[in-house]
């Protein structure tokens, strides 16, 4: 679990997972990396990577085979400001750098430690109608497509999703898909069919449905659906998104309303239908994650300082609160 050290968090926090109940028990933490707001687990579960969401921006590797995470080597600068997300692709760690709207690629050494950034898109370009949040580009997430051949970078400031390919350590931009002005896209998630993408708006609480052609690297916008029902708390700013393993539901964490929105998908995968919202179990849910078996949702509630877990009804998709653990300034949950 990630947490903001600048807000009283313990940094990278490890916990044991009870597979029967879903309960988390904290075993240790390290604050060696400032503000590790987002994490990514390497295959095999021995290594974990974290961004340092700071003005000078860094990424670091941790050994997570013990009770407490252990920093390996020195953090590497991403040559971008305020990284908020990262992903592992083809022997590289990629970061989305919010403050300057750039995306970075850092090669991994034989020991798994990231080296200096080699492929950097120095900045996206453009703006949006929101006077404060969209004065310039703000890359918020970078995600590999299911086949690993392409990368999608979500930019909140420009209301767009960029498509990249990583070639020889360099990032090459292939295309850009525009969303509705003022959407402020934050995160996206792929449907298990690999042919549909759901983009969650932070500034406008909507879920934008897109078709994805992995062969051509083309993302096509289809339409958008409100995440919240009429009369919900405003202002509200969605954060994390997850798609059910069987492809029947989409869940979104919503700050302000402090809820989890449930949307059902039909056979076309292109017409999300709002089902309900349930309380997130705390305040300001910054992230949510589906467990490896797809049975539970875990929500990082930043302001209330906890991670809450929910059992999910497999027929309705509705989550039911099952427990919580204290994690001050919680920002992210990943499984190794």
N, C-alpha and C positions, 0 to 999 in steps of 0.2 A: 504494500500500500504506500502511496506517496502522500506527502503532507508538506505544508509551507512552514519552513523553519522560521521565517520572518514574522509569522503570526502565532508562534508558540508550538508549532508542530515538531515532531521528533525526527523528521526527515524520511528516510526509507524505513518502513516498519514491516516486520515479518510476523506472520501468524500461522498457526497450525489450523487446518480445516478438518472438522469432523464430517466425514462423508455421509453419515446417517442423518444428522440433524442440520448440517450446514453451519454449525456454530464456529466462530473464529476465536482463537485464544492467542493473544499477542505473546511472542517469544523473545523479541529483541528489536533493536532499532539502531540506526546510525545517522548522525547529522553531519557527516563529513562533506556532503555536497549540499550547498545552499538551495533551498526551495526546489526539491525534486518533485515537480508538480505532475509529471506524467512518466509512466514506466512501460517497458516492453520486455517480455521474457524471451530468452533465447531457447530454441529447441533443445530438449533434454533436461531443462529445468535447473541447470547448475549456475547459469549466469543470468543477470538481470541488468537492464540498461535504464538510465534515468537522465532526463534533461535537467538542467539547472536554469529555471525560469528567472534569469537575472539580466541586467542590461548588457553585460558582456557575453552571456550565453555560453553554456558548455554542456557536454554529455559525458557520462562516466559509466563504467562497468562495475558490477558488484558480484562477488561470490555469495550465493544464497544457499549453500549446502549446509550451513550451520544454523544455530538458533538465531543469530543476528547477522544481518547483511554485512559484508566486508568489502570495502573499496579496493579495487585492483588497479594498480598503476595510478596515473594522474589524469584528472579530467581533461578532455580535449576541447579547445575552443571551436565553436561552430561557425565562426565568422559571420554571425547574425545575432540580432538582439531579441531577447525575450522568447526563447524557444518554448512552445507549449505542447508539442507532440513529437513522437518519434516512431520509427518503424524499422525493422530489420529486413534488408533485401540484398541478396547476392553478395554476401561478404561485406556489406556496408551498413552503417546506421544512418538513417535519414532523419532530419529534423525540420519541422515547420516553425519558422521564427516569426512570432506575431508582431513584435514591435517595429521591425523594418520590412515585413512582408517578403521575406526570402525563404528559400528552401536549401538545405545543405546536405551534402553526402560526405561521410567520413569513412574511410576504409578501416576494417578491423584487422588487427594483427593476429598472428598465430595463437596468441594467448587470449584472444577475444577483446583486447583493449583497443578502443578507438584511437586512431591516429588523426593528424591534422586534416581538416576539411580539404578535399581535392576538387569536388564538383559542387559549385555554388551558383544558384540562380540568385544574383545579387539583389534583385527586387522584382516582384510583380509590379504592374503599373495599373493605375486607374483609381477610381473612388466611387462612392455611393451617395445617396441622398441624405443619410443620417449625418448631421453637422459635426458631431463629436466622434462617433465611432467609425465613420467611413471617409475621413478626410484623405486617407491614403490606403495602400494595400496592407492587409493583416493576415498573413498565412497562419491558419489555425490548426491544420491537421494534414498529415501526409499518410496515405494508405496504399499498399500494394494491391493490384487487382488479383483475383483468385488464382490466375495462372502465373503470376509473378512477372509477367512481361512488361506491364505498364504500371505507372504510379499515378495516383490521383491526389492533388493538393487542393484543399478547401481554403478559399480566401474570403474572410468575413468583410474586409474593407471594400472589395471590388464586386461583391455579389457574383462570384464565379467559382468554377472548379477547373483547375488546370490539369492536363494530362501530360505525363513525362515518360521518358524511357531513360534508364541508367545504362550508359554505354562507355566502357573503358574508364569507369570512375567519374564520368562527367554526366550531368543531368541535361537532357535535351528536351525542350518543350515541343510537344506535338500539336496540341490543340487547347482551346479554352471554351468552356460552355458557360453562357450567361444565365443567371437565375433572375427572378423578378426583382426589380430595384427595391432596396431597403430590407431584403430578406436577412442579410447578415449571416450567411451560412457558417456554421461552426464545425460540425462533424458529419460524417456520412457512414453508412454501413451497406454492405452488399447483401442481397438476397442469396440464399443457398443455391438458387438456380444459376448464379453467376451472370445473369443477364439483366438484372435490375439493381438499381442503386437508390437509396433513400437518403436525402440530404436534409439535415435538421437545421432550421433557421434559428439563430439566437435573437436577432433584433425583431423579427416578425415570427411569432410561434407557429410555424408551418412545417409540414413535411413535404418536400418536393420529390416527386417520383421521376426517375430517369431510366431510360433504356441504355444498356451498356453493350457495345460491340467490341469484345476483347480482341478480335482479330484485326480490326481496323483501328482500334484505339479511339473510338468515337462514343461520346456521352451525349445522349439526346434527352432534353427535358420533355416530360409528358404532361405534368400538371402538379398541383399543390393542394394540400388538405390542411385545415386548421388542426393544431395539436390539442388545443384547449376548447372546452365547450363555451357557449355564450355565457357571459356573466362571471367568468373566472377572474381571479385576482390580476390586476394590472398595476405596474408593468411586470411582465413575466418574461424570463429569458431562458429558453431551453438550453441544455448543456450536453448530456450524454445520450447515446442511442444504442439500441441492441435489437437484433432480429432473431426470432425463434429459430431453433435448429431445424424444425420442420417447415419453416417458412410461412407460418400461419399468422404470426403476430409481430408487431413492432412496438417497442417500448421507448419512451423518451422521459428523461429526468427534466423537470422544469423548476427553475429558481424563481422566487417571487411567489408563485402559486405553491411552491414547495410540495410538488406532487410527482407521481409517475403516471404518465398518460399511456393508455393502452389503445392500440389501433389494430383492427383485424384486416387481413388481406384476403382478397378473393382469388379465384384461380388465375386471373390475368396478372396478378401481382401489381396492378397499376391503379387500384382504387381503394386506398386505405380508408377504413370506416372507423371513426372514433367509437370506442366501447365504453370507457369510463376513465376516471382518474382516481387515484388513491393517494393518501398522504405518504410522503417519502420517509417518514420516521424521524425527521430532524429538520434542520434549516439549511437552506442554500445547497441543494444537491448538485455537486459539481460534476459528478461522473456516475455512471452505472455500468455494471458488467454482468454478463450471464456466466454462470459457472460452467465448467467443462462438460457436464452432463446435460446442461440445458434445463435443469429443474428449478434453479433459484436465481434471483436477481440480488446483486449487492450494490448498495448506494453509498457513495462517499459524501457525507453531509458536512460541508466545510465549516459553516458557522456554528453548528451545534457540536462539532467535534466528535463525530462518530461514524462508524460504518454499520449500516443496518442491512439485514438480509431478509428476503421475502421468499416464501414458497409460492410457486406459480401453479395455478390450476391449469392443467394441460388442455382442458376442453374450452375454457373461456379466455385464457390468457391473463386472468386477473391475478395480481400478486397479493399475498397476505403476509403481513409482518410476522416474522418468526423470532427475531432477536437482534441484538446490537452489541458492539464493542466500542469502547472509548478510543478514538484516534484523533487527537487535537489537530485542527486545521486540515482535515482529510481532503485529498484532492483526486485520488485515483485508486482503482483496485485492479490488480491483474493476478492471474493464476499461473503457477509454475509446475 
